[in-house]
Amino acid sequence: MFSISYRMLSSAGDAEDVVQEAFIRYQHALEDGAVIESPKAYLSAVVTRLSIDRLRSAVVRRETYVGEWLPEPLLTDTSHDPAAHAELSDSVSMAFLLVLERLNPVERAVFLLHDVFNYGYDEIASIVEKEEANCRQLASRARRHVQAERPRFDTTPEQRDDLADKFFAAFTDGDLDGLVSLLAADARTYGDGGGKAPQWAVPIVGAAKVARLFLAMSKQLLTHKLAVERHEVNGQPGAVVRTRAGELINVFALDIADGKVQAVRSVINPDKLRHLGPVADVWALGRRPRD
């Protein structure tokens, strides 16, 4: 249920709320004497409908969002089902979720339920309360949009991890040449501070510019004794930056293709990190006297 709602909303907090509300409704239905033959089907329908409603209101909020908007990051290297995890990892990548943002809420639901979660059109029609033929049309239209912009991840997980290890090692060491060598010529870096943490206002484009940005950040790592922890983030290589006390600073996710880092996404908005643990006050950290 969480997997469906998170892919719908790109927000772990909202997805958790939706799942909780769905189970409350399920429990109330049972208490009222309802006969629910398939709890999975019932909960899938409720979660999807609640997610559609939330997504409609979220679209309005995002129009006034300060700076670049990115999905809330998930640390996905804790999966206990490697086969299922590998199958679904690309569909939870930040790049993929950003493509889904271009679909309307019902298109997004129909596409995800059919193409990602393998629901039949008859089931989907019941869930979204539309005709089966209409659902097929919605899925086809959504699929064309997604396939036109779907990100490529054409290297193996092992190759991606190796390149990511080298990238974050070069970042930690302040190795400018090393960073440049690992970045695609037109590499981009996106930052999401939401106006609540310091962050670059527009994407940084080009290997040299991105590398210089990370070189500058590496000096901040040293100054404030921050740790860079390698993790899988939204099914792709990434890292978490923490203070000495273990508080979160930000989360990085990499897009890797053709043996190069194509994009780096940095989420530092504290509201998007709280589901991962205690979050540092980045403004206060910047004012703190150096050791």
Salt bridges, closest charged atoms under 4 A:
ASP14 OD1 - ARG54 NH1 3.30
ASP14 OD2 - ARG61 NH2 3.92
ASP17 OD2 - ARG54 NH1 3.79
GLU21 OE2 - ARG25 NE 2.95
ASP53 OD1 - ARG56 NH1 3.82
GLU72 OE1 - HIS275 ND1 3.72
ASP77 OD2 - HIS231 ND1 2.93
GLU101 OE1 - ARG62 NH1 2.45
GLU101 OE2 - ARG108 NH1 2.76
GLU107 OE2 - ARG141 NE 2.68
ASP115 OD1 - HIS114 ND1 2.76
ASP115 OD2 - ARG143 NE 2.70
GLU132 OE2 - ARG136 NH2 3.35
GLU149 OE1 - ARG102 NH1 3.12
ASP154 OD2 - ARG152 NH1 2.77
ASP161 OD1 - ARG230 NH2 3.60
ASP162 OD2 - LYS166 NZ 3.36
ASP165 OD1 - ARG230 NE 2.75
ASP192 OD2 - LYS272 NZ 2.55
GLU229 OE1 - HIS231 NE2 3.31
GLU229 OE1 - ARG242 NE 2.98
GLU232 OE2 - HIS85 NE2 2.58
ASP255 OD2 - ARG265 NH1 2.57
ASP258 OD2 - ARG152 NH2 2.93
ASP271 OD2 - LYS196 NZ 2.25
ASP271 OD1 - ARG274 NH2 3.41
ASP291 OD2 - LYS225 NZ 3.91
ASP291 OD2 - ARG244 NH1 3.03
